[in-house]
Amino acid sequence: MNAPAAVTALLVDPPLAPDGDEARDLLRRELLRPEYNDSDLLGRFVDWVRRLLDGGVDRTADAPPVTTFVTMLVVVLLVAGLVLLLSRVRRTGRAPGTGRDLFTGETVSADELRRRAELALAEGRWEDAVTDGYRALALRQVERGRIDDVPGATAGEVGRALAAVDPASADRVLGAARLFDEVLYGERRATRDQAEAVLALDGALAGAR
């Protein structure tokens, strides 16, 4: 794949239809924003729920019993849904590109990661091909001494470091970093073209000096 095609494959999102799944994804992405990872978030959320319930009780005190029941049921369901979604967000960590470790702590070489990515590509597992391909790309540049080995570095941090030493590939590298985060942490589906573009970028950077 030539460079322009690779850039297009990495940066162009597939069209999305505005449906319920998209709405839920937008809400999830909003809750993934860094400001929602405040250590006091739970306390503030509990306060908000208490105020909401207190206000609901006050407003429905003189309402018919059925209206009161329906109102409170809607509030409870809304709160339960938000708590469930928030708990899932906090379990998976911070927002893509702001605090996710790129590597998993396993002892593996760039060549091994590359072979895993190629196998995933051959088997049609595009998401695995993208994630292992980007890890191979990043680790290879560490092995070659082009960028520093920073424990706990994120895909975005590695991408920016590599873009700084190889400006000609900056757009492709940063696009691959965003794709890695979106696929692994944003539950985005990857395509064959995107997986091939990441592997092609690894190959191109392997020969760079």
N, C-alpha and C positions, 0 to 999 in steps of 0.2 A: 504494500500500500504506500503511495507517495505521501509526502509531508502534508500537503493541503487536505487530502482525503482523511489522513489520520487526525488532523486538527478538527475537521468537521465531525468525525465519528465520536471524538471525545467531548466536544462542546455542545452539540446539538441534542436537545432533549427530544424524546419521542412525544408526539402530540398526546395530550391528556383530555379526556372528556370530562366536563364539569358534572361529577356525580357525587354520590354519598361517600364513596371511598376517597375521592379527592378532598372533600371537606374534612373528613377525619384525618387525612394525612396533613392538611394544612394546620389543623389544630395541634397535631402531634409535633410538627415542626416548630410551631410557635412556642410550645412548652419546652422544646429543646434549647431555646435561646439561653445564653449564659446567665442572664439575670434571674432565671427561674431556678438556678442551682445554688442560691443563697442558702447558707446553713440554717437560717431562721425561717425558711420558706414554710415549713410545716406549721410552725406557730402562727404565722400570719394567715395561713390558709384556714386553720382552725378558728381564728378570730373572725375571719370573713364568714365562715359557715355559721358561727354563733349569731352574728349580726343578721345574717339572712334569715335564719330560723326565727329569731326574736321579732324581726320585722314582719315575717309572715304570720306569726301568731297574733300580733297586734292588729294587723289588717283584717284578719279573718275572724276576730273575736265575735263580731256581731253578724257574721255571714251564716247562711244555712249550713247545717252539718255536712251535707254532700259537697258543697263548694269548698268548705274547709278541708275535708278529707282529700279531695282531688288536688287542691293547691299544695298541700303538704306532701302528697305522694309525688307530685312532679318535682318539688324541691329535693326530696330525698333521693329520687332516681338521678337527678342532675348531679347532686353531690357525690353519689356513689360512682357514677361514671367518671367524674373528674378525678376522684381519688384513685380509681383503678388506672386511668391513663397516666396520672402523675407518678404513681408508684412504678409503672413500667418504664417511664422516662428516666427516673432517678436510678433504677437498677442498671440501665444501660449506660449511664454516665452522662457526660456533658455533650454539648452540641458538636456536630461534625466539624472537624478541623480546629476545635478549640481545646481539646484535652484528651483525645483518644490515642492510646499507644498504637503505634504503627505495627510493631512486632509483638508476637504473642509470648515471648520468653523462651521459645523452643530453640535448641541448638541446631541450626540448619545453615547451609551455604546458599549463596545466590543461585548457583547452578541447580541445586536441589529444588529451590522454589520455582525456578524457571521450568524444570521438568514437570513439576506438579501443575503449573499453569498450562503447559502444553497438553498434558493429559486431560485436564478439565476442558480445554478447548476442543479436543478431539471427541470428548464424550458429550459435548453440548451443554456443559455446565458453565455458562458464560460468566456468572457472578463469581464463581471460584477462580476462573481464569483471570478475571480483572483483579481480584484482591491478591492472589498469589503472584500475578504478573507484576503488579506495582510494588509488592514487597521485594520481589527479585530485583527489580529496577533499583529500588532504594538501597538495598543491601549491597548490590554490586558496586554502587558508587562509594559506599563506605569502605568496602574491601579494597577498592582502587585508590583510596585516600583522597578522593575529590571532595568529599564532605565529611564532617566529623560524625563520629558515633555518639549520639546523645541519647542516653537512656530515657525511655518514656517519650521520645519525640513523636509527634503526630504526623500524619500524612501531609498536612498542610505545611508544617514546619520543615519537613524534609524537602517538600516541593519548592519552597521558597529558598532554602539553602542551595539546592541544585540549580534553580533558576539564576541565582546570583553568580554562580561560577560558569554557567553555560547559558548566557542570555539568548542565544540563537534558538534554543529549545524551550525557552521559558513558557510560552503559551501552551505547548504540548504537555510539559511537565505539570504545570499548575492545573490544567484541564484533567490530567490523569489523577492528580491528588483529589480534586473535587469529586471525580467519578468514584474513586475508591471509597470516600466517606459516604457518598450517597448510596452506593450499593451495599456496603457493609453495615452502616448505621442508619441509613434512611430507608432501607428495605426497597430500594429501587431495582427494577429489573434491568439487567444489562443485555446488550446485543452482541452478536458474533463480531460485528464490525468494531465495536468498542473494545472487546477483548483482544482482537487482533491488533488494534491500534496500540494498546498498552504494551503488548509483546514486541511490536515493531519499534516502539520508542525505546524499550530496553535494549534491543539490538543496536539501534542507532547510537545510543549513549555509551554502549559497551566499547565502541571504537573511538569515542571522543577522547581528547587529551586535555 
